């Protein structure tokens, strides 16, 4: 996210401006920084795997199994980072089919050993770990081959691999907002569960929250995909100075995201039990989740507007405001509300679940107003000012 989500809009804007050399410098610099992160993260996570797995809930019984799998996977982190970090540079050039094929290769190749059951039995967890790494390695090789081949518009070039601060710092400044949005999703969960659920039906409440957050991804992931598809169109036309085309792309993106989240909200309000049943067959958990989901999802309709506007700021290269709005929903609003609302309401667990829709609606309102207040001014100043 830090490299790919920050570099892809910068690349598309430079391409729209007709500055192909700068666009290739951004891709090449981003690749080098991505490899640096891969080495640092691989060493750090490999050495610290036992401690990290404990923090994520591994017990004495499960730690050996988790460790044997995770260390194989961690050793292949470089391939994962190449796939996730460089694939946006393919999409931003307009090669949507190639980008999608990269994802399909990475997912489908994990099933490679299925014709060999004896191998799977012998290999066990290590075999599954190797298969996962192998699938990502194939995807990474596919990406590098494409970005250095003849079909791509912009190429990875050896002459531009050495990072230059005037190239890479704007990439990281823009990408940090997506990095913050992604990295704050999980910390909000333990902060929600720790202060309130001790002494209550903790297992059921935590289980319900797990089901609900899984279900919420059915809403957030598609609209993030829509925005990833809209980003190259908006960024390129912003760089080319085609203001009407940028507005048209944004309107389509906002309408599609808003319509989808409103329909998703209606589904959650009408059939929460059926949705919960997708993730669990436990009757008591489904009943509890049905009550909790209607509260937690009460503001989910606003997510389409919040994400569409925040991601459009990214597409237009607005690093500072994009970072502020990325911090707004989870860090500035949600986590404080999780600790405040349980003390203001008779049912503290209700307060925890209520914090989510309150933060969703407030964040969406502030983000949408901010975007429309600044949108025309950004277009008037043009890409030369970002």
C-alpha positions in Angstrom: 0.0 0.0 0.0 2.7 2.4 0.9 4.5 2.0 -2.4 1.9 0.7 -4.8 -1.1 2.9 -3.8 1.2 5.9 -3.6 3.2 5.3 -6.8 0.3 4.3 -9.1 -1.5 7.7 -9.1 1.8 9.5 -9.4 2.7 7.4 -12.4 -0.7 7.9 -14.1 -0.5 11.7 -13.5 3.0 11.8 -15.1 1.8 9.7 -18.0 -1.2 12.1 -18.5 1.2 15.0 -18.5 3.2 13.3 -21.3 6.2 12.8 -19.0 7.0 9.2 -19.8 10.5 9.4 -18.3 9.3 10.6 -15.0 6.6 7.8 -15.0 9.3 5.2 -15.5 11.5 6.7 -12.8 8.5 6.4 -10.4 8.0 2.7 -11.2 11.7 1.9 -11.0 12.3 3.8 -7.8 9.2 2.2 -6.3 10.4 -1.3 -7.2 13.8 -0.7 -5.4 12.1 0.6 -2.3 9.7 -2.3 -2.3 12.7 -4.7 -2.4 14.3 -2.9 0.5 11.1 -3.2 2.6 10.9 -6.9 1.6 14.3 -7.6 3.0 13.8 -5.7 6.2 10.4 -7.2 6.8 11.5 -10.7 6.0 14.4 -10.6 8.5 12.3 -8.9 11.2 9.3 -11.1 10.9 11.3 -14.3 10.6 13.3 -13.6 13.7 10.3 -12.3 15.7 7.7 -14.8 14.5 7.2 -16.6 17.9 6.6 -13.3 19.7 4.3 -12.0 16.9 2.3 -15.2 16.8 1.8 -15.1 20.5 0.5 -11.5 20.2 -2.0 -12.7 17.5 -3.4 -15.4 19.8 -1.2 -18.5 19.3 -1.3 -20.8 22.3 1.3 -23.4 23.5 -0.7 -26.0 21.5 -1.0 -24.1 18.3 2.4 -22.2 18.2 4.4 -25.1 16.7 2.0 -25.5 13.8 1.7 -21.7 13.2 5.4 -21.3 13.4 6.3 -24.0 10.9 3.8 -22.6 8.3 4.5 -18.9 8.9 8.3 -19.0 8.7 8.0 -20.6 5.2 5.5 -18.0 4.2 7.6 -15.2 5.7 10.7 -16.4 3.7 8.7 -15.8 0.6 7.5 -12.3 1.6 9.5 -10.7 -1.3 7.2 -12.4 -3.8 4.1 -11.2 -1.9 5.3 -7.7 -1.8 6.1 -7.7 -5.5 2.6 -8.9 -6.4 0.8 -6.5 -4.1 3.1 -3.5 -4.6 3.8 -3.7 -8.3 0.4 -4.9 -9.7 -1.1 -1.4 -9.3 1.5 -0.1 -11.8 0.1 -2.5 -14.3 -3.5 -1.4 -13.7 -2.6 2.3 -13.8 -1.4 1.8 -17.4 -4.8 0.5 -18.4 -3.9 -3.2 -18.5 -6.7 -4.3 -16.3 -6.9 -7.8 -17.8 -3.2 -8.4 -17.2 -3.5 -7.1 -13.6 -6.5 -9.5 -13.0 -4.6 -12.4 -14.5 -1.8 -11.8 -12.0 -4.2 -12.2 -9.2 -5.7 -15.3 -10.8 -2.3 -16.9 -11.2 -1.4 -16.2 -7.6 -4.6 -17.8 -6.3 -5.0 -20.7 -8.8 -1.4 -21.8 -8.6 -1.8 -22.7 -4.9 -3.7 -25.8 -6.0 -0.8 -27.1 -8.1 0.0 -30.1 -5.8 -3.6 -31.3 -5.7 -2.9 -34.1 -8.2 -0.3 -35.5 -5.8 -2.0 -36.5 -2.6 1.0 -38.4 -1.3 3.1 -35.3 -1.5 0.5 -33.3 0.4 0.4 -35.9 3.2 4.1 -36.1 3.5 4.6 -32.3 3.3 1.8 -31.4 5.7 1.9 -27.8 6.8 5.3 -27.2 5.2 4.0 -28.4 1.9 1.0 -26.0 2.1 3.4 -23.2 3.0 5.7 -24.0 0.0 2.6 -24.1 -2.3 1.5 -20.6 -1.1 5.0 -19.2 -1.6 5.3 -20.9 -5.0 2.0 -19.3 -6.2 3.2 -15.9 -5.2 6.6 -16.5 -6.8 4.9 -17.3 -10.1 2.8 -14.1 -9.8 5.9 -12.0 -9.1 7.7 -13.5 -12.0 4.7 -12.7 -14.2 4.7 -9.1 -13.1 8.4 -8.5 -13.6 8.4 -10.1 -17.0 5.5 -7.9 -18.1 7.0 -4.7 -16.7 10.3 -5.4 -18.5 8.7 -6.8 -21.7 7.5 -5.3 -25.0 3.7 -5.1 -24.2 4.0 -2.6 -21.4 3.8 1.1 -21.9 6.2 2.0 -19.1 9.1 -0.3 -18.2 11.3 -1.1 -15.2 14.6 0.4 -16.3 18.0 -0.4 -14.7 19.1 3.2 -15.1 16.3 4.4 -12.9 16.5 1.9 -10.1 18.5 4.0 -7.7 16.0 5.9 -5.6 16.0 9.7 -5.8 14.3 11.6 -3.0 12.5 14.0 -5.4 10.9 10.9 -7.0 10.3 8.5 -4.1 9.3 10.9 -1.3 6.1 12.1 -3.0 5.2 8.4 -3.7 5.5 7.5 0.0 3.8 10.7 1.1 0.7 9.8 -1.0 0.8 6.1 -0.2 0.9 6.6 3.6 -2.8 7.3 3.7 -3.7 3.8 2.3 -1.1 2.3 4.6 -2.7 4.0 7.6 -6.2 2.9 6.6 -5.2 -0.7 6.2 -2.9 -0.9 9.3 -5.6 0.6 11.6 -8.3 -1.9 10.7 -7.0 -4.6 13.0 -5.8 -2.6 16.0 -9.4 -1.2 16.4 -10.6 -4.8 17.2 -8.6 -5.6 20.3 -9.2 -2.1 21.6 -12.9 -2.8 21.2 -12.9 -6.1 22.9 -10.5 -5.6 25.9 -12.2 -3.0 28.1 -15.9 -4.1 27.9 -16.3 -7.8 27.3 -14.6 -9.1 30.5 -17.4 -10.3 32.8 -20.0 -10.5 30.0 -20.7 -13.3 27.5 -17.2 -12.6 26.2 -16.8 -15.6 23.8 -20.1 -15.0 22.1 -19.5 -11.2 21.8 -16.0 -11.7 20.4 -17.3 -14.4 18.1 -20.1 -12.0 16.9 -17.5 -9.3 16.3 -15.4 -11.7 14.2 -18.4 -12.7 12.1 -19.5 -9.0 11.6 -16.0 -7.8 10.6 -15.8 -10.6 8.1 -19.2 -9.7 6.7 -18.2 -6.1 6.5 -15.4 -7.0 4.1 -18.1 -8.0 1.6 -18.9 -4.3 1.6 -15.6 -2.6 1.8 -13.5 -4.8 -0.6 -15.8 -4.3 -3.7 -15.9 -0.6 -3.3 -12.1 -0.5 -2.8 -11.9 -2.4 -6.1 -14.2 0.1 -7.8 -11.9 2.9 -6.6 -8.8 1.1 -7.7 -10.4 0.9 -11.2 -11.3 4.5 -11.2 -7.9 5.8 -10.0 -6.0 5.4 -13.3 -8.8 7.1 -15.2 -8.9 10.1 -12.8 -5.2 10.4 -12.4 -4.3 10.2 -16.1 -7.0 12.7 -17.1 -6.0 15.0 -14.2 -2.4 14.9 -15.5 -3.7 15.6 -19.0 -5.7 18.6 -17.8 -9.1 17.0 -18.9 -11.2 18.4 -16.0 -14.6 17.3 -17.4 -13.3 13.7 -17.8 -12.1 13.7 -14.2 -15.5 14.9 -13.0 -17.3 12.3 -15.0 -15.1 9.5 -13.6 -15.6 10.7 -10.1 -19.4 11.0 -10.5 -19.6 7.4 -11.8 -17.3 6.1 -9.0 -19.3 7.9 -6.3 -22.7 6.8 -7.7 -21.6 3.1 -8.0 -20.0 3.0 -4.5 -22.9 4.8 -2.9 -25.5 2.6 -4.5 -23.7 -0.6 -3.6 -23.2 0.4 0.1 -26.9 1.5 0.4 -28.0 -1.9 -1.0 -25.6 -3.7 1.3 -27.0 -1.7 4.3 -30.5 -2.8 3.3 -29.4 -6.4 3.2 -27.8 -6.2 6.6 -30.9 -4.6 8.2 -33.4 -7.1 6.7 -31.4 -10.4 6.8 -28.6 -10.2 9.3 -29.2 -13.8 10.6 -28.9 -15.2 7.1 -25.6 -13.4 6.5 -24.3 -14.6 9.9 -25.2 -18.1 8.9 -22.7 -17.9 6.1 -19.9 -17.7 8.6 -21.1 -20.0 11.4 -23.7 -22.7 12.2 -23.8 -22.0 16.0 -27.4 -21.1 16.8 -26.5 -19.0 19.9 -23.8 -17.1 18.0 -26.2 -16.4 15.0 -28.8 -15.0 17.4 -26.4 -12.7 19.1 -24.8 -11.6 15.8 -28.3 -10.8 14.4 -28.8 -8.3 17.2 -25.2 -6.9 17.0 -25.0 -6.7 13.2 -28.0 -4.3 12.9 -26.2 -1.9 15.3 -22.7 -2.3 13.9 -23.9 -2.0 10.2 -26.3 0.9 10.8 -23.9 3.3 9.2 -22.4 1.1 6.5 -24.3 3.0 3.8 -22.0 5.9 4.3 -18.9 4.0 3.6 -19.3 4.2 -0.2 -19.2 8.0 0.0 -16.3 8.1 2.4 -14.1 5.7 0.5 -15.0 7.1 -2.9 -14.0 10.7 -1.9 -10.9 9.7 0.1 -9.6 7.5 -2.7 -10.3 10.3 -5.2 -8.1 12.6 -3.2 -5.4 10.0 -3.7 -6.0 9.8 -7.4 -5.5 13.5 -7.6 -2.2 13.4 -5.7 -3.5 15.1 -2.5 -1.2 13.6 0.0 -1.9 15.7 3.1 -5.6 15.8 3.1 -5.8 12.2 2.1 -3.7 11.2 5.1 -5.9 13.3 7.5 -9.0 11.7 6.2 -7.5 8.2 6.4 -6.9 8.7 10.1 -10.3 10.2 10.7 -12.6 7.1 10.8 -10.5 4.7 12.8 -7.9 6.7 14.8 -9.6 10.0 15.4 -13.2 8.8 15.8 -13.7 5.1 16.3 -11.1 4.2 18.9 -12.0 7.1 21.3 -15.8 6.3 20.8 -15.2 2.7 21.7 -13.9 3.8 25.1 -16.4 6.7 25.6 -19.8 5.3 24.6 -19.8 2.2 26.9 -19.6 4.7 29.9 -22.5 6.8 28.6 -25.0 3.9 27.8 -26.7 1.4 30.1 -25.4 -1.5 28.0 -21.6 -1.1 27.5 -21.5 -3.8 24.8 -24.1 -1.9 22.9 -21.9 1.1 23.2 -19.0 -0.8 21.6 -21.1 -1.8 18.6 -22.6 1.6 18.3 -19.2 3.3 18.0 -18.8 1.9 14.5 -21.9 3.5 12.8 -21.3 6.8 14.6 -17.8 6.9 13.3 -18.8 5.8 9.8 -21.5 8.5 9.4 -19.3 11.3 10.9 -16.3 10.3 8.8 -18.3 10.1 5.6 -20.0 13.4 6.2 -16.7 15.2 6.9 -14.9 13.5 4.0 -17.6 14.2 1.5 -18.0 17.9 2.5 -14.2 18.4 2.4 -13.9 16.8 -1.1 -16.6 18.9 -2.7 -15.3 22.0 -1.1 -11.8 21.4 -2.6 -12.5 19.5 -5.8 -12.9 22.4 -8.2 -9.9 24.2 -6.7 -7.7 21.1 -7.2 -8.8 20.8 -10.8 -8.1 24.5 -11.5 -4.6 24.4 -10.0 -3.9 21.3 -12.1 -1.4 18.5 -11.8 1.6 20.7 -11.8 0.8 21.8 -8.2 0.8 18.2 -6.7 
